[in-house]
Amino acid sequence: MARLLVVDDERDIRHLYAAELEDEGYEVETAGTGAAAAALLQEKEFDLVVLDIQMKGESGLQVLQKIVQEKERLPVILCTAFSCYKEDFSSWLADAYVVKSSDLSELKSEIRRLLEKTK
């Protein structure tokens, strides 16, 4: 069973993603800040990170840079409500980019694709 970390400052989004992804058979942990995500990444092993970009405090792009430096093989999906970040060079460090939607089929598809790639 793959372990996922969902990082988003919106509690309702974290709960929705966790419930939906657990229904898909994943083990899911959540974090509401970049600092909380960093702490979890130090404590535990994850197979993939779903990361919001616009968060209070440290942005998702800053967290992404740290993940790439410290856990270079850990796949990261940027999941944001703003498609404009796709043009930001720092977002290119991510393995995938998904625009938030109430339909999580694209996110689930990207998770499956990346986990298959890392096997």
BELDABEL-V424714 format. One line per field, one symbol per residue. psi: psi as a letter, one per 30 degrees, with the letter a starting at -180 (. if undefined). burial: I if it has 16 or more other ideal C-beta (glycine too) atoms within 10 Angstrom, else O. Layout:
psi->???
burial->???
This chain:
psi->kkkkkkjkfjeeeeeeeeeeeeffglkkllkfleeeeeeefeelklfkkjklejlkbkleeeeeeeeeefifgjkkjkjlfjfffffkefffflfljkkklfjgeeeeeeeeeeeeef.
burial->OIOIIIIIIOOOIIOOIIOIIOOOOIOIIIIIIIOIIIOIIOOOOIIIIIIIIOIOOOIIIOIIOOIOOOOOOIIIIIIIOOOOIOOOOIIOIIIIIIOIOOOIOOIIOIIOOIOOOOO
